[in-house]
Amino acid sequence: MRIVIAEDDPLLREGLALLLRAEGLDVVATASDATDFLGAVDAYAPDVAIVDVRMPPDHTDEGIRAAVEARRRLPELAVLVLSAYVEQAFATDLLAHGSARLGYLLKERVGRVQEFLTALHRVAGGGTAIDPEVVAQLLTRSRPDDRLDRLSPRERDVLALMAEGLGNSAIAERLYVTDGAVHKHIRSIFAKLDLQPADGTDRRVAAVLRYLEST
């Protein structure tokens, strides 16, 4: 796994590089701004990019824009975005360009090494990893006539775990229910959110995007 890290905080940037190298992963380049990051993507064609949301010069959405551009240049690139706190619009922008091989984690998750590495490997393997705190904050906000109001409390629990990237068996273990019960809840979620089967559509992530797009 060849990795590029884009993070303007030198302590976090070098700490991440040391952590990943200690795990036997190949950190081919690090960058402190979006321009250097895109240069590294072009030069090394990495498998995974770990990108901070806010980077120089303006510390607004440079990281997200650079991540989207990197995926345009290298469509198979897996991207794991790090943010200091929940930034709903940025999560929406990133996922709107496709959900496969994408992750959005809070920086505090990096200190929980095993959780961070699990998310990294999930994204590198083609999956999606959204921080549980991001999901929790988004799902607790309410709007009139929001389609999520149709969901039962248990269905909302299942949706939150789906958004984290967990499969049916993992969700069943977390909620202490059977795989069959999880499958039934997911079918109900898709129906209540008006998500119909379609080739090439990841309905699990689309369910979360429905919520993001309505807020």
Phi and psi in degrees as a GROMACS rama.xvg file:
@    title "Ramachandran Plot"
@    xaxis  label "Phi"
@    yaxis  label "Psi"
@TYPE xy
-95.2724  126.767  ARG-2
-124.7  138.361  ILE-3
-114.775  134.993  VAL-4
-111.885  127.347  ILE-5
-118.648  106.759  ALA-6
-155.28  126.864  GLU-7
-81.9004  -17.2828  ASP-8
-78.9975  111.339  ASP-9
-62.718  -33.3418  PRO-10
-65.8709  -47.4403  LEU-11
-67.7596  -40.4868  LEU-12
-60.0745  -49.9882  ARG-13
-71.9136  -32.9366  GLU-14
-63.7006  -42.5439  GLY-15
-62.0066  -43.387  LEU-16
-61.7957  -43.1231  ALA-17
-64.3097  -43.0624  LEU-18
-60.3216  -48.1755  LEU-19
-69.5243  -38.1071  LEU-20
-66.7904  -35.1298  ARG-21
-65.0651  -24.3744  ALA-22
-87.7588  6.08599  GLU-23
83.1513  14.3557  GLY-24
-93.3831  153.581  LEU-25
-99.367  97.8056  ASP-26
-85.5104  104.606  VAL-27
-85.2632  -21.976  VAL-28
-163.603  153.453  ALA-29
-127.117  152.532  THR-30
-141.871  149.241  ALA-31
-105.005  -5.25267  SER-32
-149.39  171.142  ASP-33
-65.5365  -36.9033  ALA-34
-63.9833  -48.202  THR-35
-64.4292  -35.2384  ASP-36
-61.315  -48.4944  PHE-37
-65.5604  -33.8109  LEU-38
-63.2383  -39.4179  GLY-39
-68.381  -37.325  ALA-40
-61.0726  -44.1479  VAL-41
-65.4382  -39.5406  ASP-42
-76.1212  -37.1342  ALA-43
-111.186  -12.6446  TYR-44
44.3168  61.5417  ALA-45
-69.9021  165.795  PRO-46
-83.9854  -33.4538  ASP-47
-137.287  141.039  VAL-48
-120.987  131.39  ALA-49
-106.26  118.486  ILE-50
-130.1  131.388  VAL-51
-76.6601  142.71  ASP-52
-63.6311  -49.387  VAL-53
-104.945  120.069  ARG-54
-138.084  167.272  MET-55
-59.5867  153.487  PRO-56
-90.7511  -22.6589  PRO-57
-99.3168  -13.3507  ASP-58
54.5899  47.4724  HIS-59
-114.652  -93.6587  THR-60
-120.758  24.7157  ASP-61
-56.177  -39.6758  GLU-62
-64.5936  -43.8759  GLY-63
-63.1992  -46.3766  ILE-64
-63.1546  -38.3723  ARG-65
-67.5568  -37.7488  ALA-66
-64.6772  -42.4522  ALA-67
-63.7392  -42.3454  VAL-68
-66.3111  -39.2482  GLU-69
-61.7943  -39.5955  ALA-70
-69.3416  -30.0953  ARG-71
-66.7807  -40.6732  ARG-72
-74.9465  -33.693  ARG-73
-134.187  82.027  LEU-74
-56.3357  -27.4192  PRO-75
-86.6143  1.95515  GLU-76
-66.8911  129.886  LEU-77
-87.6668  137.256  ALA-78
-126.578  126.987  VAL-79
-116.085  109.654  LEU-80
-91.8706  137.269  VAL-81
-112.856  138.884  LEU-82
-139.608  147.103  SER-83
-71.9001  -26.7302  ALA-84
-155.002  173.026  TYR-85
-68.2465  121.118  VAL-86
-124.697  94.025  GLU-87
-57.6204  -46.3215  GLN-88
-62.3563  -37.7309  ALA-89
-68.6399  -40.4268  PHE-90
-61.4161  -41.5927  ALA-91
-63.8473  -45.9338  THR-92
-59.0937  -43.4808  ASP-93
-65.9642  -49.7884  LEU-94
-70.2145  -24.9272  LEU-95
-64.3429  -18.8589  ALA-96
-94.0921  12.1126  HIS-97
121.255  141.666  GLY-98
-98.7332  -21.5707  SER-99
-68.0392  141.786  ALA-100
59.7164  38.2909  ARG-101
-130.938  142.3  LEU-102
-139.755  151.6  GLY-103
-137.89  107.688  TYR-104
-122.449  149.086  LEU-105
-75.8686  146.14  LEU-106
-61.4059  -28.7176  LYS-107
-61.7157  -21.4488  GLU-108
-69.3824  -23.6293  ARG-109
-61.9279  -34.3501  VAL-110
-69.0731  -18.8444  GLY-111
-94.7675  82.6838  ARG-112
-54.1588  -46.5433  VAL-113
-65.4162  -39.7613  GLN-114
-63.5609  -41.9147  GLU-115
-63.1227  -46.0839  PHE-116
-66.1163  -36.9395  LEU-117
-61.5457  -44.5875  THR-118
-63.9847  -41.2434  ALA-119
-60.8867  -46.8439  LEU-120
-68.0496  -34.7753  HIS-121
-62.9904  -45.6417  ARG-122
-65.883  -43.6495  VAL-123
-61.87  -29.561  ALA-124
-84.4689  3.63705  GLY-125
104.943  2.40019  GLY-126
-94.8716  -167.856  GLY-127
-126.409  140.493  THR-128
-137.517  108.588  ALA-129
-110.958  131.395  ILE-130
-56.1588  135.051  ASP-131
-56.0105  -34.7032  PRO-132
-69.7684  -35.7842  GLU-133
-61.0898  -48.6142  VAL-134
-61.1975  -45.0251  VAL-135
-60.2049  -44.5553  ALA-136
-67.8997  -39.4206  GLN-137
-67.7788  -40.1837  LEU-138
-77.227  -15.7914  LEU-139
-91.4154  -9.45079  THR-140
-78.2308  146.044  ARG-141
-125.422  149.829  SER-142
-139.818  147.403  ARG-143
-59.0811  138.956  PRO-144
63.1456  16.5812  ASP-145
-64.0977  135.05  ASP-146
-64.6449  -21.9383  ARG-147
-68.4793  -16.8672  LEU-148
-63.5106  -19.23  ASP-149
-73.4748  -18.5954  ARG-150
-80.8393  145.394  LEU-151
-76.2473  163.012  SER-152
-55.1359  -40.3523  PRO-153
-67.1935  -38.8451  ARG-154
-64.6874  -34.7308  GLU-155
-67.1032  -37.1608  ARG-156
-62.0068  -44.1484  ASP-157
-63.954  -43.2584  VAL-158
-61.2232  -41.1579  LEU-159
-60.5722  -42.4285  ALA-160
-72.4548  -34.0096  LEU-161
-59.2395  -43.2331  MET-162
-63.9367  -30.5372  ALA-163
-70.2398  -14.5347  GLU-164
102.274  8.74845  GLY-165
-76.583  143.866  LEU-166
-82.3589  175.573  GLY-167
-58.7487  -44.5174  ASN-168
-64.2048  -41.3069  SER-169
-65.4072  -38.1138  ALA-170
-64.7612  -42.3114  ILE-171
-60.7826  -42.0874  ALA-172
-64.5096  -41.3118  GLU-173
-66.2944  -36.3468  ARG-174
-98.6548  -0.922741  LEU-175
58.9826  45.3318  TYR-176
-130.123  176.237  VAL-177
-83.3218  160.94  THR-178
-59.6457  -37.5678  ASP-179
-62.1654  -38.9113  GLY-180
-65.4235  -40.4197  ALA-181
-63.3151  -44.7663  VAL-182
-58.7933  -41.3492  HIS-183
-64.6577  -42.8978  LYS-184
-62.8186  -41.4035  HIS-185
-66.4131  -40.4699  ILE-186
-60.7884  -39.5294  ARG-187
-67.2941  -39.2829  SER-188
-60.6028  -48.4332  ILE-189
-58.9795  -41.4583  PHE-190
-66.4287  -45.1393  ALA-191
-68.9788  -26.3298  LYS-192
-96.0085  9.5425  LEU-193
60.1737  39.2704  ASP-194
-102.287  110.007  LEU-195
-97.4857  152.143  GLN-196
-58.5249  136.849  PRO-197
-154.462  137.594  ALA-198
-60.3491  133.091  ASP-199
81.5643  3.58569  GLY-200
-104.847  126.973  THR-201
-89.028  95.6211  ASP-202
-67.7796  -24.4543  ARG-203
-63.6044  -47.3813  ARG-204
-77.2353  -33.2705  VAL-205
-59.1907  -33.2258  ALA-206
-61.5102  -40.6023  ALA-207
-71.463  -40.8493  VAL-208
-61.5198  -34.4354  LEU-209
-55.4517  -42.255  ARG-210
-67.854  -46.8069  TYR-211
-58.9554  -42.0481  LEU-212
-69.5649  -19.1427  GLU-213
-94.7854  -2.91643  SER-214
